[in-house]
Amino acid sequence: MNKQLQIIFLLLSTLSYHAMAQETIINGKFSSMKDGTVIYLSNDKQVTDSTLIVNGAFSLKTSLKKGEFYSLSAVAGPQSVANVTLYLEPGVLNISGKNAMLENLNFSGSRYADDMTSFYALPLQPVFKKKDLLMQRYSKVSRSADTTGRKQLADSVKILKEAINVVYDNWIYGHSASPVSAYAIWLNYNLNGSTRLEQLLNSLKMSAKDNSIGRELQQTVDVGKLTAIGQMAPEFTQNDTSGRPLSLKQFRGKYVLIDFWASWCGPCRAENPKIVKLFQKFKDKEFTILGVSLDREGDKDKWLKAIHDDGLTWNHVSDLKWWKNEVATLYGIRSVPSSLLIDPQGRIIAKNLRSAELENRLLKLLK
């Protein structure tokens, strides 16, 4: 082998070595965790390792080519499950804590260990509990005629949400190079695809976004722009309840409510009677509904039964792929019920209008 070939061989070998996955070790010490508690480490596809707590400690291993997010779960029984999200890199991460529910944790050993310790120590739990209580009260008042009480509670919830946003934002802006910031954005903003999400994501350095969560956030931003109010609704075709393909473009010339729901979704089913009344009121005035179900594979009978039981007499489609429904993915749907109102030309004019708001909008549009 001549010298030039030897150099090429060495270069290829070096590149191959660096591309190979390297071992990551997670050591945990929890003084209050019972022996025999099962600890799982998993990525977004599968469990990669598991072990048992012995004398309050555990050790797990996985292989990584570069930094990525993993979930650590502690299962002590059917009613005792705790989870925490970790950012792992090749090397060692040490975790310690006194709480068996994986709270008040301390991290050390890795490049972003201090960031995880800092983020999980944010003083938000009392605010979350207060917000949950207010939401419970609002849920009860929303079914009553107390409009004043409903508005007061809604205003209080809004103030609390904004206070939470400020805490998250300050931490994220102060840790713009940390992947933990990408997780913080995902945790607080991923469901809404808001302008705030895009601003925060753009504030991060590439090192913070080069991971699965960073890429998911960017996709959320991109889809949000594609399905923003004023944009043409992305075209799609999916099979109806009889297995026949049905396209959005077939409804041109009418106002269309694209209604994302599922037979297993309690809030969707609770909202359905109100939507039925609206459909009956406006169906003869160039308005229709296209239901897109996020039911699971093998649950077609449950989907059809829900349509029948709830009296949903409009068109319905689904590929029975649950959260991976291709239309839901195209429109960036991350929670149900969700909806978009489309004008006769196919342009998006409103999103997620509740029944009363939708009725008021339709009264103005369909005079």
C-alpha positions in Angstrom: 0.0 0.0 0.0 1.5 3.3 -1.0 1.7 6.3 1.3 -1.2 8.2 -0.3 -3.5 5.2 0.1 -2.4 4.8 3.7 -3.3 8.4 4.4 -6.7 8.0 2.8 -7.3 4.8 4.8 -6.4 6.5 8.1 -8.7 9.4 7.3 -11.6 7.1 6.6 -10.9 5.1 9.7 -10.9 8.2 11.8 -14.1 9.5 10.3 -15.8 6.1 10.8 -14.6 6.1 14.4 -16.1 9.5 15.2 -19.4 8.5 13.5 -19.7 5.4 15.7 -22.0 5.6 18.7 -20.2 6.0 22.0 -21.3 4.8 25.5 -23.4 7.0 27.8 -23.7 6.0 31.5 -26.5 7.4 33.7 -25.8 6.9 37.5 -28.7 7.7 39.9 -28.9 8.0 43.7 -32.3 8.5 45.3 -32.4 8.1 49.1 -36.2 7.8 49.3 -36.7 5.4 46.3 -37.7 1.9 47.3 -35.5 -1.1 46.3 -37.1 -3.0 43.5 -38.4 0.2 41.7 -38.0 -0.3 38.0 -36.0 2.3 36.1 -36.5 2.7 32.3 -34.5 4.7 29.9 -36.1 5.3 26.5 -35.8 7.5 23.4 -38.7 8.5 21.2 -38.8 5.0 19.6 -38.1 2.4 22.3 -36.8 1.5 25.8 -33.0 1.4 25.5 -32.2 0.0 29.0 -33.8 -0.8 32.3 -32.7 -1.8 35.8 -33.8 -2.0 39.4 -33.2 0.3 42.3 -30.8 -1.4 44.8 -29.9 0.5 48.0 -31.4 3.6 46.5 -29.1 3.6 43.4 -29.1 2.5 39.8 -27.0 2.6 36.7 -28.1 2.6 33.0 -26.3 2.6 29.7 -27.0 3.6 26.1 -25.1 4.4 23.0 -25.1 7.8 21.3 -23.4 9.4 18.3 -24.3 12.9 19.6 -26.5 14.6 22.1 -30.2 13.7 22.3 -33.2 13.7 24.6 -34.2 10.7 26.5 -36.9 9.9 29.1 -36.1 8.4 32.5 -39.1 6.6 34.2 -39.4 5.2 37.7 -42.2 2.6 38.2 -42.9 1.4 41.7 -46.4 0.0 41.0 -49.5 0.7 38.9 -50.2 3.9 40.8 -46.6 5.1 41.1 -45.0 6.3 37.9 -42.6 9.2 37.6 -40.8 10.7 34.5 -38.1 13.2 33.8 -36.6 14.3 30.5 -32.8 14.2 30.2 -30.4 15.6 27.6 -27.7 12.9 27.1 -24.3 13.1 25.5 -21.6 10.4 25.3 -20.0 10.2 28.7 -21.4 10.1 32.3 -24.4 11.8 33.8 -25.0 11.7 37.5 -28.5 12.3 39.0 -29.4 12.6 42.6 -32.4 13.5 44.6 -34.5 12.8 47.7 -37.9 12.7 46.1 -39.1 9.4 44.7 -41.2 11.2 42.1 -38.0 12.4 40.3 -38.4 16.0 41.5 -35.9 18.4 43.0 -33.1 16.7 41.1 -29.4 17.6 40.9 -27.3 16.7 37.8 -23.6 16.6 37.3 -20.9 15.1 35.1 -22.1 16.3 31.6 -21.8 19.5 29.7 -25.4 20.6 30.3 -25.9 19.1 33.8 -26.0 22.5 35.5 -28.6 23.6 33.0 -30.9 20.7 33.8 -30.5 21.3 37.5 -31.3 25.0 37.0 -34.3 24.4 34.8 -35.9 21.7 36.9 -35.5 24.0 40.0 -37.6 26.8 38.5 -40.2 27.8 41.1 -43.3 27.0 39.0 -45.0 24.2 40.9 -47.1 26.5 43.1 -48.2 28.5 40.1 -49.1 25.3 38.1 -51.2 24.1 41.0 -53.0 27.5 41.3 -53.7 27.5 37.5 -55.1 23.9 37.7 -57.5 24.9 40.5 -58.6 28.0 38.5 -59.1 25.8 35.4 -61.3 23.4 37.4 -63.4 26.3 38.7 -63.6 27.7 35.2 -64.8 24.3 33.8 -67.7 24.3 36.2 -68.6 28.0 35.7 -68.4 27.6 31.9 -71.5 25.4 32.0 -73.5 28.0 34.0 -75.1 31.3 33.1 -72.5 33.2 35.2 -70.9 35.2 32.5 -69.2 37.6 34.9 -67.7 34.8 37.0 -66.6 33.1 33.8 -64.8 36.2 32.5 -63.1 36.9 35.9 -61.8 33.3 36.0 -60.7 33.5 32.4 -58.8 36.7 33.1 -57.1 35.1 36.2 -56.0 32.1 34.2 -54.6 34.4 31.4 -52.6 36.4 34.0 -51.2 33.2 35.5 -50.3 31.8 32.0 -48.5 35.0 31.2 -46.6 34.8 34.5 -45.5 31.3 33.6 -44.4 32.4 30.1 -42.2 35.2 31.6 -40.4 32.7 33.8 -39.8 30.3 30.9 -38.8 33.1 28.6 -36.2 34.6 31.0 -34.6 31.2 31.5 -34.5 30.4 27.8 -33.0 33.8 26.8 -30.4 33.2 29.5 -29.4 29.8 28.1 -29.5 30.3 24.4 -26.7 27.7 23.7 -28.3 25.0 25.8 -30.4 22.1 24.3 -32.4 22.3 27.6 -33.8 25.6 26.3 -35.3 23.7 23.3 -37.0 21.4 25.7 -38.3 24.4 27.7 -39.8 25.9 24.6 -41.4 22.6 23.7 -42.8 22.2 27.1 -44.5 25.6 27.2 -45.2 26.6 23.7 -45.3 23.6 21.4 -49.1 23.1 21.3 -49.9 26.5 19.9 -47.4 27.3 17.2 -47.4 30.9 18.3 -45.3 33.8 17.2 -43.7 33.7 20.6 -42.6 30.1 19.9 -40.8 31.3 16.7 -39.1 34.2 18.4 -37.8 32.0 21.2 -36.6 29.3 18.7 -34.8 31.9 16.6 -33.0 33.1 19.7 -31.3 29.8 20.2 -27.9 28.9 18.9 -27.7 26.0 16.5 -26.1 23.8 19.2 -29.3 24.1 21.2 -31.5 23.1 18.2 -29.5 20.2 16.7 -31.7 17.5 18.3 -35.1 15.8 17.9 -37.0 18.5 19.9 -35.3 21.4 18.1 -36.3 19.8 14.7 -39.9 19.2 15.9 -40.2 22.8 17.0 -38.9 24.1 13.7 -41.5 21.9 11.9 -44.2 23.3 14.2 -43.2 26.8 13.2 -43.1 25.9 9.5 -46.5 24.3 9.6 -47.9 27.2 11.6 -46.9 29.5 8.8 -48.4 27.2 6.2 -51.7 27.1 8.0 -51.9 30.6 9.3 -55.0 32.7 9.0 -55.1 34.1 5.5 -53.2 31.2 3.9 -54.8 28.8 1.4 -55.7 25.6 3.3 -53.4 22.8 2.2 -55.2 20.3 0.0 -55.6 16.7 1.1 -57.5 13.6 0.2 -58.4 10.8 2.7 -60.9 8.0 2.8 -64.4 8.5 4.1 -66.4 6.1 6.3 -67.1 3.9 3.3 -63.5 3.8 2.2 -64.0 6.2 -0.7 -61.4 9.0 -1.2 -62.8 12.5 -0.3 -60.8 15.7 -1.1 -61.0 19.1 0.5 -61.2 20.7 -2.9 -64.6 19.0 -3.5 -66.1 21.5 -1.0 -65.0 24.7 -2.8 -67.8 27.2 -3.0 -68.8 26.6 0.6 -67.6 27.7 4.1 -66.0 24.5 5.5 -65.2 23.7 9.1 -62.4 21.2 9.2 -63.1 19.5 12.6 -60.2 17.4 14.1 -61.6 15.0 16.7 -61.7 11.4 17.8 -64.1 8.9 19.3 -61.8 8.6 22.4 -61.7 12.4 23.0 -64.0 13.4 25.8 -63.9 17.2 25.2 -64.6 16.5 21.5 -67.7 14.4 22.3 -68.9 17.0 24.8 -68.7 19.7 22.1 -70.4 17.6 19.4 -74.0 18.4 20.4 -73.3 22.1 20.0 -71.7 21.6 16.6 -74.7 19.5 15.5 -77.0 22.4 16.3 -74.8 24.8 14.3 -74.7 22.4 11.4 -78.5 22.1 11.4 -78.8 25.9 11.5 -76.4 26.7 8.7 -76.2 23.6 6.4 -78.6 25.1 3.9 -76.6 28.3 3.7 -73.4 27.3 1.9 -71.8 25.8 5.1 -70.6 22.3 5.8 -68.3 20.4 8.1 -65.6 17.9 7.3 -64.6 15.8 10.2 -61.1 14.4 10.4 -60.8 11.6 13.0 -57.6 10.8 14.9 -58.9 7.3 15.8 -56.5 4.4 16.0 -55.9 1.5 13.6 -58.4 -1.2 14.4 -60.9 1.3 15.9 -63.0 2.0 12.9 -66.1 0.6 14.6 -65.6 3.0 17.5 -65.2 5.9 15.1 -68.4 4.9 13.2 -70.4 4.3 16.4 -69.4 7.8 17.7 -70.5 9.4 14.5 -73.9 7.6 14.8 -74.3 8.1 18.5 -73.5 11.8 18.4 -75.6 12.4 15.2 -72.7 13.8 13.1 -74.4 13.8 9.7 -71.7 15.6 7.8 -68.7 14.1 5.9 -66.0 12.3 7.8 -62.5 11.0 6.8 -59.7 9.2 8.6 -56.7 7.0 7.9 -56.9 5.6 11.4 -53.3 6.4 12.2 -54.1 8.1 15.6 -51.7 11.1 16.1 -49.9 10.3 12.9 -53.1 11.0 10.8 -51.6 12.5 7.6 -54.1 15.4 7.5 -53.5 16.2 11.2 -49.7 16.1 10.5 -50.1 18.3 7.5 -52.0 20.9 9.5 -49.8 20.6 12.6 -52.6 19.4 14.9 -51.2 18.5 18.3 -54.4 18.5 20.4 -58.1 17.7 19.8 -60.6 19.2 19.5 -59.1 21.5 16.9 -60.7 23.2 13.9 -60.2 25.6 11.0 -62.8 27.6 9.2 -62.2 27.8 5.4 -63.9 30.2 3.1 -65.4 29.3 -0.3 -62.1 30.0 -2.1 -60.2 27.6 0.2 -58.6 30.2 2.4 -58.2 29.8 6.2 -60.2 32.6 7.9 -60.3 31.3 11.6 -59.0 28.7 13.9 -60.3 26.9 17.0 -63.5 28.9 17.4 -65.7 27.6 20.2 -69.3 26.9 19.3 -70.6 30.4 20.3 -67.8 32.1 18.5 -68.3 30.0 15.4 -72.0 30.8 15.4 -71.4 34.5 15.6 -68.9 34.3 12.8 -71.3 32.3 10.6 -74.1 34.7 11.3 -72.0 37.5 9.9 -70.7 35.5 6.9 -74.0 33.8 5.9 -76.5 36.7 6.1 
